[in-house]
Amino acid sequence: MLTYPAIDPVAITLGPIKIHWYGLMYVAGISAVWWLARRRASRDMVALTPAQVEDLIFYCALGVVLGGRLGYTFFYNFSGFLDNPLSIFRIWEGGMSFHGGMLGVFAAMIWYGRKLGTGFFVLADFIAPLVPIGLGAGRIGNFINAELWGKPTDLPWAMVFPGAGPYPRHPSMLYEAVLEGLVLYVLLNWLSARRPPRKAISGWFMLFYGIFRFTVEFVRVPDTQLGYLAFGWLTQGQVLSFPMIITGVLLLWMAYRSVASPLKAG
């Protein structure tokens, strides 16, 4: 068993102001995506100017924060919101939904893609290989907050998390940091370097993330207010991730079919 490091969730205290590591992880993730996006654009990965890249990251960051908080509220904690509507603004306490943030980013890219005249998938394929950086940073924030822990286990890397009882548990947030962060980043950038057809990178992102998240949910304790939705194992995270897997498969079929069809015609 490993010892949980018990990091203070508050990184900096300035009088009455407390800056949490969770928030700093979002800032670090968005900043890294901004820097990498500028580098990708400079290598002619997409026909965007530096100013347009910065605007894109700004709108996507808004989508992440607003969509993530709204998604958590409506997907995971709607009853809590009804009891205390102001809780929706308490982002520093955690409570962000990836799926809500993804929908927020989609909305931002649809709007900005129309404004630029590039369309949605030009921006989506451009930004998808960078998203795992933010995902990994967010999961590290979950680890520091000692939240979203896993089920009890006797594996040698299990940890006893504060507030989770006396039993060693799967560090499921670290599993997600590795899979959704490091592994997904390597896979998408390796695939992107091979210049796949339009929609393919978006499809691979949806497919891989959906599979990784669906799998980790088997060892992650579901949100207390929801519990298991069916069969004694189905979680809200799996319900929200399954459509991503289907969408990813459909996008990949559309992408590679468009490449193969001229050969068949010939």
C-alpha positions, -999 to +999 in steps of 0.1 A: +000+000+000+012+035-008+008+065+015-015+092+002+006+125+003-022+146+019-014+178+000-032+208+013-059+216-013-052+253-008-021+263-026-019+300-017-037+321+010-038+358+006-058+372+035-094+361+029-085+348-006-077+311-010-063+298-042-069+261-046-046+236-064-077+224-083-082+258-099-044+261-106-045+228-124-071+242-148-050+273-153-019+252-160-038+229-184-053+257-204-020+276-205-002+244-218-029+239-245-026+276-255+012+272-259+010+239-278-018+252-300+003+282-311+032+257-320+008+235-340-005+265-359+030+277-367+038+243-382+009+248-406-013+222-389-042+245-396-047+278-414-051+299-383-033+331-373-018+334-338-046+358-328-072+333-340-056+305-321-056+326-290-093+334-295-101+298-301-084+287-268-102+315-250-136+305-262-128+268-255-116+277-220-150+294-214-167+263-227-147+241-204-155+261-173-191+270-180-200+236-196-181+216-170-199+233-141-233+232-157-227+196-167-218+185-132-248+203-118-273+188-142-257+154-148-245+146-113-259+170-087-292+184-098-309+177-065-282+196-047-286+225-070-323+226-063-316+227-026-289+254-030-289+271-064-258+292-054-237+261-052-233+262-089-208+290-084-186+272-059-161+258-085-132+258-060-149+229-041-145+207-072-175+194-092-167+197-129-180+173-155-158+164-184-189+156-206-204+190-198-171+207-205-169+188-238-203+200-248-193+236-239-162+233-261-183+219-289-206+249-286-176+273-287-161+256-318-194+255-336-198+292-331-162+301-338-159+278-368-189+295-384-174+329-376-141+320-393-157+300-421-136+269-413-164+247-400-165+226-368-142+197-377-112+218-388-111+232-353-120+200-336-093+180-353-068+207-345-076+210-308-083+173-300-046+162-297-041+189-271-071+183-249-055+154-229-030+179-214-060+197-197-076+164-188-045+151-171-041+183-151-077+182-140-073+146-127-042+156-108-064+183-092-089+156-083-061+136-066-050+166-046-086+172-035-088+135-025-120+130-045-133+105-071-114+077-054-118+041-063-131+009-048-113-010-020-084-032-033-054-050-020-031-040-049+003-027-038-004+008-051-037+013-032-041+043-010-062+052+021-079+085+011-090+110+037-128+108+041-130+075+023-128+052+053-100+030+066-096+007+035-069+011+008-085+020-025-078+023-062-063+057-070-087+059-099-081+096-105-044+087-112-056+060-136-076+086-155-047+111-154-025+084-171-051+071-196-070+103-204-039+125-201-006+108-210-017+078-231-044+097-250-020+126-257+006+102-271-019+083-292-036+113-307-004+131-316+011+100-331-021+096-353-022+133-361+014+132-374+002+108-401-022+135-415-054+114-413-085+125-432-109+151-417-130+139-387-105+111-380-087+127-351-120+138-336-133+103-340-102+087-324-105+112-295-141+103-288-134+066-291-103+064-270-117+087-243-150+069-241-132+035-238-108+047-211-134+065-190-159+036-194-132+011-182-120+031-152-156+036-140-155-001-131-130+006-102-142+041-094-168+047-067-199+064-082-210+098-070-228+093-036-259+112-047-263+090-077-249+056-069-251+028-095-279+034-121-285-002-131-272-038-128-252-030-097-223-016-118-235+009-144-225+045-135-235+079-148-200+083-162-205+051-183-239+063-195-223+095-207-192+078-222-210+051-242-224+076-268-189+090-272-177+055-282-205+051-307-199+087-321-162+080-324-168+048-344-192+067-367-168+096-372-140+072-381-162+053-405-172+086-422-136+098-423-120+067-438-150+060-461-145+094-477-109+084-485-117+049-497-147+058-519-127+074-548-107+042-551-138+022-554-152+045-580-120+040-600 
